């Protein structure tokens, strides 16, 4: 089945993709430094790290060779 609308959309998408690598291509702004879920994720990571240290403490790394 011939669908001219799909051909036009595909052509525009292809042009957009090909021209996006040009130096003057529009850029999207960078992500803001903190998102809504970042504090929850940080708190969960800290809690899991503390739990892991209690279960199996980290060994102290020394610079001098053990004799």
C-alpha positions in Angstrom: 0.0 0.0 0.0 1.4 3.4 -1.0 1.3 5.9 1.8 2.6 9.4 0.8 2.3 10.7 4.3 4.7 8.0 5.6 7.2 8.8 2.8 7.2 12.5 3.7 7.6 11.7 7.4 10.5 9.3 6.7 12.2 11.8 4.4 12.0 14.6 7.1 13.3 12.2 9.8 16.2 11.1 7.5 17.1 14.7 6.8 16.9 15.6 10.5 19.2 12.7 11.4 21.8 13.4 8.6 21.9 17.1 9.3 22.2 16.7 13.1 25.9 16.0 12.7 26.7 19.4 11.2 28.6 21.9 13.3 25.8 24.4 13.2 23.2 21.9 14.2 20.8 22.8 17.1 21.8 21.4 20.4 19.7 20.5 23.4 20.5 22.1 26.7 22.4 19.9 29.3 20.4 18.2 32.0 20.0 20.2 35.2 22.4 19.1 37.9 19.8 17.7 40.2 16.7 15.8 39.3 13.8 14.9 41.6 14.9 11.3 42.2 18.6 12.1 42.7 18.5 12.5 46.4 16.6 9.3 46.9 19.1 7.4 44.7 22.0 9.0 46.6 20.5 8.0 50.0 19.8 4.5 48.8 23.4 4.1 47.6 24.8 5.4 50.9 22.6 3.1 52.9 23.6 0.1 50.8 27.3 1.0 51.1 27.1 1.2 54.9 25.3 -2.1 55.0 27.9 -3.7 52.8 30.7 -2.3 55.1 29.0 -3.9 58.1 28.6 -7.2 56.5 32.1 -7.3 55.0 34.4 -4.5 56.1 36.8 -3.1 53.5 40.5 -4.0 53.9 42.8 -1.1 54.5 45.1 -0.6 51.5 48.7 0.3 52.4 51.3 1.8 50.1 54.3 -0.1 51.8 54.8 -3.8 51.0 53.9 -6.1 53.8 57.0 -7.9 55.3 
